[in-house]
Amino acid sequence: MSVPARRLVVGVAAAVLLGGLVTPAQAAAYSYHPSDADWADCPKLPQNAKADTWSCIFIITVGGTMKLGQIQQDITSSLRITVAQGKLADGSSAAAFGSVKGDRMKVPGGLIGKPFEVPKITDVYVETQGTGRVDAGPIFPTNVGVKIRMIHALLGKKCYIGSDSNPILLNPQVTSLDLTNIDGVPVFQVAAKDTTFVVPKAGGCGLNWGLVNTAVNQRAGLPSPSGKNSAEFQWFVRGKSYTELPGLAS
């Protein structure tokens, strides 16, 4: 994710000053309305952080698609990502993880794939969760770690693609960036794409039996190497300096 954090903050400030030049976004279609709740998961700064160099970045995914192995998934529910980056006292860059929160989405084809799916009986849902992994990039955090929970009664509560120790590392590259506003609040409208990430195999499915894990991995085509997976995101992005978040400064 290569949107410069500092540019976001400066851009938002410019949008406030030049509000007449900003085109309103059609927010109602995505049910997103900016609010102070966007900053609820901004992480506390690490020790020795220079607060005036840090920005909290809030990203809400409002559309797009993901291909994980053999699973093609439209993004039909919002996915919220909160990360931060700035400088430490020694001049080095650091990043901090806030959260990744996604609503459940139904998987096309369900548990056994088309044309054998049976409504409700074979329906499978996925839920994206964060792993706490994020790396400092040249300007903006990169390699945000996520894992995908597979949800079905037969799969139990711990069936995941990826894990905290072996996450899916997303590093989308921005393909377009426009300044807009929603409810009078300046935001960036961003399109981003990633075709480089690796998708590890699933584990913990059923009672973590090898047979159930194997069935899930065969259905999903996992593990899947770099170049065989893809993600295209439509985002709204906001940035806020930590000088405006004094309660989170260390």
Buried (B, 14 or more C-beta within 10 A) or exposed (E): BEBBBBBBBBBBEBBEEEEEEBEEBEBEEBEBEBEEEBBEBBBBBBEEBBBEBBBBBBBBBBBBBBBBBBBEBEBEBBBBBBBBBBBBEEEEBBBBBBBBBBEEBBBEBBBBBEEEBEEEEBBBBBBBBBBBBBBBBEBBBBBBBBBBBBBBEEBBEBBBBBBEEBBBBBBBEBEEBEBBBBEEBBBBBBBBBBBBBBBBBBBBBBEEEEEBBEBBBEBBBBBBEEEBBBBBBBBBBBBBBBEEBEEBBE
